[in-house]
């Protein structure tokens, strides 16, 4: 398990739309939803199924359902922008919310809010964060899920950098991280370069 960077032409095309500083809030939000759905569509090729009995208008036959319960874990607030696109694709997926703030003394993220399904330890969890920069928030979310006995965890981000990716894999080498692009670096303010700016501000029109 490791870093996976998608090469899909449609993903690259759509990512270029949201990189553009002139992309408005409505378009930005819609494309983030589309990219999130495309990512999960590709990942879902490896999902396990179980067979069920169904009846068509013509005859009885065998059908299939997803074996695992899917839980989406958007990191507030930017991660919320990725949720709807995936739920459109997998309506049965549930959503766990994890809110964090940065400790002013240590500068490390602290969990201030968490709400999740009771059976989360038995579920396949996808951490959603459009930008994987320092990796601190994602790492703290993984720590929290591990405390809840979750074993199946995958990270989905649209853009990341080596620094954040490596920080996660150094502690959790068995985690899968999926990106559409691995960007060059972080600047002095911990923004991804070239990146796309502040994803939360652009999603919710607060820039």
VMD Tcl script that draws the C-alpha trace (Angstrom):
set ca {
  {0.00 0.00 0.00}
  {1.34 3.40 -0.88}
  {0.82 6.52 -2.98}
  {-1.28 6.24 -6.14}
  {-1.46 9.11 -8.63}
  {-4.22 8.90 -11.23}
  {-3.33 9.40 -14.90}
  {-6.89 9.68 -16.22}
  {-7.14 12.40 -18.93}
  {-10.58 13.55 -17.77}
  {-9.32 14.05 -14.22}
  {-6.36 16.10 -15.47}
  {-8.69 18.20 -17.62}
  {-11.09 18.92 -14.76}
  {-8.31 19.61 -12.30}
  {-6.99 22.31 -14.63}
  {-10.40 24.01 -14.43}
  {-10.26 24.39 -10.66}
  {-6.59 25.39 -10.64}
  {-7.53 28.51 -12.62}
  {-7.86 31.49 -10.28}
  {-10.78 32.76 -12.38}
  {-12.88 29.64 -11.70}
  {-15.96 30.80 -9.73}
  {-17.40 29.21 -6.61}
  {-20.22 27.34 -8.39}
  {-17.94 25.81 -11.00}
  {-15.26 25.04 -8.43}
  {-17.74 23.20 -6.21}
  {-19.24 21.22 -9.10}
  {-15.87 20.13 -10.47}
  {-14.59 19.07 -7.04}
  {-17.71 16.89 -6.73}
  {-17.09 15.41 -10.19}
  {-13.42 14.71 -9.46}
  {-14.28 13.03 -6.17}
  {-16.77 10.75 -7.91}
  {-14.27 9.90 -10.65}
  {-11.63 8.98 -8.08}
  {-13.94 6.64 -6.21}
  {-15.20 5.15 -9.47}
  {-11.63 4.14 -10.30}
  {-10.88 2.87 -6.79}
  {-14.13 0.89 -6.63}
  {-12.86 -1.55 -9.26}
  {-11.37 -3.47 -6.34}
  {-14.47 -3.39 -4.11}
  {-15.73 -6.81 -3.05}
  {-19.29 -7.95 -3.83}
  {-21.69 -10.56 -2.56}
  {-24.48 -12.16 -4.55}
  {-28.19 -11.68 -3.88}
  {-31.38 -13.08 -5.35}
  {-33.45 -10.60 -7.36}
  {-36.40 -10.82 -9.69}
  {-36.63 -8.85 -12.92}
  {-39.96 -8.27 -14.67}
  {-39.08 -11.38 -16.70}
  {-37.36 -13.89 -14.42}
  {-35.45 -14.57 -11.23}
  {-31.69 -14.03 -11.39}
  {-28.59 -13.26 -9.36}
  {-27.59 -9.72 -8.50}
  {-24.78 -8.12 -6.52}
  {-24.27 -5.71 -3.65}
  {-21.18 -4.08 -2.20}
  {-19.78 -6.23 0.60}
  {-18.30 -3.42 2.69}
  {-20.08 -0.56 4.40}
  {-18.57 2.68 3.12}
  {-17.98 5.63 5.45}
  {-16.80 8.99 4.15}
  {-14.73 11.05 6.58}
  {-14.48 14.63 5.28}
  {-12.03 16.82 7.16}
  {-13.93 20.01 7.98}
  {-14.44 22.15 6.14}
  {-12.89 21.61 2.70}
  {-13.48 17.86 2.81}
  {-17.23 18.49 2.73}
  {-16.86 19.56 -0.89}
  {-15.86 16.03 -1.87}
  {-18.70 14.26 -0.10}
  {-21.70 14.80 -2.37}
  {-20.03 13.55 -5.53}
  {-19.18 10.27 -3.86}
  {-22.62 9.90 -2.27}
  {-24.19 10.38 -5.70}
  {-22.18 7.36 -6.83}
  {-22.64 5.31 -3.63}
  {-25.90 6.47 -2.00}
  {-25.57 3.88 0.77}
  {-22.35 5.47 2.04}
  {-22.45 7.09 5.46}
  {-20.64 10.22 6.59}
  {-18.51 10.69 9.70}
  {-17.53 14.23 10.64}
  {-14.22 15.13 12.26}
  {-13.56 18.78 13.15}
  {-10.13 20.04 14.14}
  {-8.44 23.25 15.22}
  {-4.76 24.14 15.34}
  {-3.30 24.38 18.85}
  {-1.81 27.89 19.13}
  {1.09 26.62 21.24}
  {2.13 23.44 19.43}
  {0.56 24.29 16.02}
  {-0.62 20.68 15.89}
  {-4.25 19.82 14.99}
  {-6.63 18.89 17.82}
  {-10.00 17.16 17.43}
  {-12.85 19.32 18.75}
  {-15.78 17.47 17.18}
  {-16.41 13.93 16.00}
  {-19.59 12.14 15.00}
  {-19.50 8.75 13.33}
  {-21.59 5.56 12.79}
  {-21.63 3.14 15.71}
  {-20.20 0.34 13.57}
  {-17.37 2.41 12.07}
  {-14.75 -0.15 13.15}
  {-16.31 -2.60 10.68}
  {-16.41 -0.14 7.77}
  {-14.22 0.88 4.87}
  {-13.34 4.52 5.59}
  {-12.30 7.19 3.10}
  {-10.68 10.33 4.50}
  {-11.52 13.27 2.23}
  {-9.36 16.39 2.01}
  {-8.92 18.19 -1.34}
  {-5.37 19.30 -0.52}
  {-2.78 17.13 1.22}
  {-0.21 19.73 2.28}
  {1.66 19.17 5.56}
  {-0.40 16.06 6.22}
  {-1.08 17.07 9.82}
  {-4.87 17.06 9.67}
  {-5.02 13.79 7.73}
  {-2.57 12.16 10.12}
  {-4.59 13.27 13.14}
  {-7.75 11.90 11.50}
  {-6.07 8.55 10.90}
  {-4.94 8.52 14.55}
  {-8.51 9.18 15.63}
  {-9.97 6.45 13.40}
  {-7.37 4.00 14.68}
  {-8.52 4.83 18.22}
  {-12.01 3.75 17.10}
  {-10.51 0.41 15.93}
  {-10.88 1.19 12.21}
  {-8.48 -0.91 10.14}
  {-9.53 -0.17 6.53}
  {-8.55 3.47 5.84}
  {-7.90 5.19 2.50}
  {-6.96 8.84 1.91}
  {-8.41 10.75 -1.06}
  {-7.00 14.15 -2.03}
  {-7.06 15.99 -5.32}
  {-3.58 17.48 -4.96}
  {-0.75 16.66 -2.59}
  {2.96 17.18 -2.04}
  {5.71 14.73 -1.16}
  {6.21 16.22 2.31}
  {2.66 15.49 3.45}
  {2.46 12.12 1.74}
  {5.71 10.91 3.26}
  {4.75 12.13 6.71}
  {1.68 9.89 6.60}
  {3.41 6.87 5.10}
  {6.26 7.09 7.61}
  {3.78 6.46 10.41}
  {1.22 4.36 8.52}
  {2.97 2.51 5.67}
  {-0.11 0.35 5.03}
  {-2.35 3.31 4.18}
  {-3.34 3.91 0.54}
  {-3.20 7.55 -0.57}
  {-4.83 8.56 -3.86}
  {-4.08 11.85 -5.65}
  {-4.82 13.33 -9.04}
  {-1.56 15.27 -8.96}
  {1.59 15.41 -6.85}
  {2.63 19.07 -6.87}
  {6.07 20.64 -6.45}
  {6.31 21.93 -2.89}
  {4.87 23.99 -0.02}
  {5.55 27.71 0.23}
  {6.45 29.55 3.45}
  {2.75 29.73 4.40}
  {2.24 25.96 3.88}
  {0.25 26.46 0.67}
  {0.78 23.94 -2.11}
  {2.68 25.28 -5.14}
  {1.28 25.61 -7.78}
  {-1.80 24.18 -6.02}
  {-5.16 25.89 -6.30}
  {-5.25 28.25 -3.33}
  {-7.41 27.70 -0.24}
  {-9.87 24.94 -1.16}
  {-12.27 25.77 1.68}
  {-12.49 29.44 0.73}
  {-13.01 28.61 -2.93}
  {-15.65 25.97 -2.18}
  {-17.70 28.15 0.14}
  {-17.10 31.59 -1.35}
  {-15.22 33.01 1.62}
  {-12.04 34.05 -0.16}
}
mol new
graphics top color blue
foreach p $ca { graphics top sphere $p radius 0.5 }
foreach p [lrange $ca 0 end-1] q [lrange $ca 1 end] { graphics top cylinder $p $q radius 0.2 }
display resetview
